Every structure is written in structure tokens, then in C-alpha cells.
Amino acid sequence: MLKHPLLCKAHGYWGGAFRPIDSPESFCVINPSTLDVLAKLPNLTGEHATEAIMSAREVLRTPPRFEHRVGWLTAIADVHLEQRESLASIIAQENGKPLREALQEVEYAAGFYRDAATRVAELEAKIVPGDPRGLRWQIHHRPAGVAGLITPWNFPLGMLAKKLAGALAAGCPSVVKPAEKTPLSAIALFTLLDRLGLPPGLCNLVFGDAAAIGKVMCTDPSVRVISFTGSTRVGQILAQQSAPHIKRLGLELGGNAPFVVFADADLDVAVEELMANKFRCAGQTCVCTNRVFVEKSLASTLVARISQRVAALRTGRQAGDACDVGPMIDGQAFDKVRALVADAIDRGARAVAGGLPDDQERQYYPPTVLYPVNNDMACCRQELFGPVIAVTEFESEEAVCAAANDTEYGLAAYVFSGDATRASRVASRLQFGHVGINTATGPTPEAPFGGMKHSGLGREGGLEGIMEYVELQTLPTRYDPGHSDSKRTS
Ligand code: ADP
């Protein structure tokens, strides 16, 4: 087991305590950079998820008061920053991302708790103006119920924060299920939550048999919200399983982000933004650019500039801790990227940087630029999820909007142009939930983020992210006993 003061109790957590379980089944957490086994953890089951849900349910007997929610959220944000180095080192070890990126992730996570704390006051009951029907209409924001939060491995604390902060602000107790590839960051966080003395059952943690735990979350009637970030395939399973139980689903699924560069764009800005966007977490994030569309007259210049930059990137294989690009999460992820690059090369693309590594290497994918690529190639149809830039040319605004939208996904997109009117016109035509204009930034805690089409349902961040965990309750009230409700019609 990775020796770390925040990982002394590597167990599930519910009812306000870590729960040592003697399970015959276990799974290993691997460091993708060294392939060392970091931990062997018990495989928790659906029964453990049920226990966690039962303890969460207890919290709802007396929904948490607003001032308590603000206090918890603020304390959790603070603890992230106080333990920044420790948490980042655990993220970097289990996910493989460079420490610099892991530190940014911890700050990003803290931002969600901090922002949610400032918004709790917006959940005060509202009164409908004008007393319709001679009644006072109050709108209350009630906690929706127990929240099941299922997170992926690419931002072990960032994705957890997006969900847990929204749930806590709304007053919902949660059962968290982190990805089995990266559960240690969540365990470390729960060690810190345990020290904060939160009410037992407010935050609970299970990991192990993902399918069984997911099924319990979908079918247990106390769980009213399921928030999931991960593959479209698993999102569909959760939607199907929960359909008979009419649950709220927040789904942040796959992406296929277009990065559109018009000839009048500021080339320096476009190149910088592409480099910053594409190689984070070795290209394994859902907002990473998947398809670069560049106007024909600028194509060879852009390709030359990015190829030069990409060829200079250092992977962890060459540069250890000082690397620019870490390893793929596992050999399977590596093989998938290799197959997409091989397919593009077979079908006429050139690898102007990087290319196909030899068969022995299954960790660090060489940063690669493919050009010219067309939108029908597998690397443009599927999510690349690796450090590969695929460049396609376009000739008109009409054509590039059609090509960018020609995907079942609709999460993030980016448009670069010196013409502000055109950039906003193109943004309005793109069927994506997040469209950067002359920026390729990802989400921020203060604003809602989420996808259209097969990229999902619901939003995370901002007040909208909290509302995913809120049930509106409307109270028409006869406030004056002497008052006759003459307008009542139903
Ligand atoms: P990836 O392919 O990127 O690992 P997944 O969608 O498989 O993405 O995983 C995202 C999260 O979903 C992880 O926490 C994983 O354990 C969980 N998961 C996988 N399968 C299921 C399932 N059948 N039900 C619920 N959660 C699942």
C-alpha cells in the first residue's frame, strides 16, 4: 500500500466511519508511470452500497440548514488547499498526470466547493410576485434526496468536487463511487472529511464492483439523483437501469471537440491554446480537442507551427517528473490510440510529428500530429483520448459548421477568428454545450458546463450545477384566513 498519512484507512466510508471489509475479492491500483502496484483494495459490492445509502438517507430526516452547508463547503475548500501537495501527489501517482497538473486539479476542485458556498443563499425560498389567485405562492428549494455520484479516473478530485459541491449546497447526502483506477484520491479526501466532523451519513464512499454498485444506485428508491461522468456506454446503462424508477440523471459523457481556426485568427493565440488544451492529462480529458479544422489558406502554416511545438514535448519516459506529457492510463487506452493513428496513416494521413511507436511501448504515447485527416476517419469519428492532433482543412464557414456538428457528441468546441461577429455566429450554430471563442479553456466552477446530444444531460458548476440536486416545491398558501379565494379554478 502506498505509504501516506492520508491513506492509513483504505476502506469504504459510511455512517461517519471507515468500514474495514474482509472481502474475498480485491482489485489493484496501478501507478501508470511506473506500473507499480500502489494499493490492493477490497471489492465492495451492491450490499455495501445499500448500507451506504441507508446511512445517507438518515441525514434527510432533518435537511441540513443553509449555514451548515456553507460551513462544510468552505471547510472542504480550505482543506483542499491546506493539503494541496499531499492530494496532488496522490493524484499524480494513481493517474500518472504530471505533478504540476495535479496541483492545478486540487485548486480547481477547491474552487467548486468555494463557489457553491457562495451560492447557498440563492436557495432561499422565493415568493411569486402578485399573489396569484389571492394566495401567497412560496417556492422552496428542497434537497432532492440521496445523490449517487460516479466519477472517472481523469480528474479524480476535480470531477468529485463538481458533483459533491453541488449536492452539499443543495443539502443532499451523497454516496460517492470513484473509478477503480483512481480511488486513492477519494480515500484521501474522505480521511480529511472524517476529520472535519461532518454529520454521519452526509458523505459516503464505496468502490469495487462498479456494475453492482451502479445498479443499486439506479434501483434504490432513496437515491433520487445520479450524477455520472464517464463513457456514453455506461451513461446509457445508467439511464436504462434508472428509467423504471424515474430518477434525475446528470450525465457528462464522451466528447469529440472541434477546434476551428479561420484564416483571420491570431495564429499565436490559436497555437498556444491548442497546446494547452490538447496535452493536459496526455489528451485524456473530455474537453481535449479531437478534430482541428483549419481554413485551407492557413493550413500548412498552422501545421508547421504545431508540429514544431509537438515534437519538442517531453513525455515522462524521457523526462521523469519534469515531463510535459504523462502516460496513458493503461495499455488498453494506449492500444486504442495506436489503432486510430494506424488507421489514419493507412488511409492517407501523414504523421508530421510522432506517429506509431513500436509494439513494446504501451505507456507513453508519443505526441503526434496527423495531417491531412478527413472527418470520416476513425480518429475523427471516435474520441481519440490521447496526445494526438488530427488536422483537417476547410473552405467555407458553412462547410466547417456542418463538419464540426457531424458527430453524435456535443460537449466542447472552440472557434478562433479575428472577426467577432463571425465567431459568435459560428458558436451559435455549433451544437455543443461549451464553445470557447479565441480560447480553448475548459470549464470553471463559476459557470455551468455540460453537453448536448450524446455528450449528456444536465450541467455542473454555477447555480445551475446546484439546481441538479434541488427539487422545487411550490406552496400556495392562504395567508389571510379572512381572505376569500375567489379566483380558484382548479
Ligand atoms: P472509462 O472507459 O473512461 O473508464 P467508464 O464509463 O467505464 O469510463 O467509467 C467511469 C465510471 O463509471 C467509473 O467510476 C467506473 O467504475 C464506473 N462504471 C463502469 N461501469 C459501470 C456500470 N455498469 N455501472 C455504474 N458505474 C460503472
Residues whose N, C-alpha, C, O or C-beta is under 5 A from the ligand:
A	BS01	ADP	I150 T151 P152 K177 P178 A179 E180 A210 A211 G214 T229 G230 S231 V234 I237
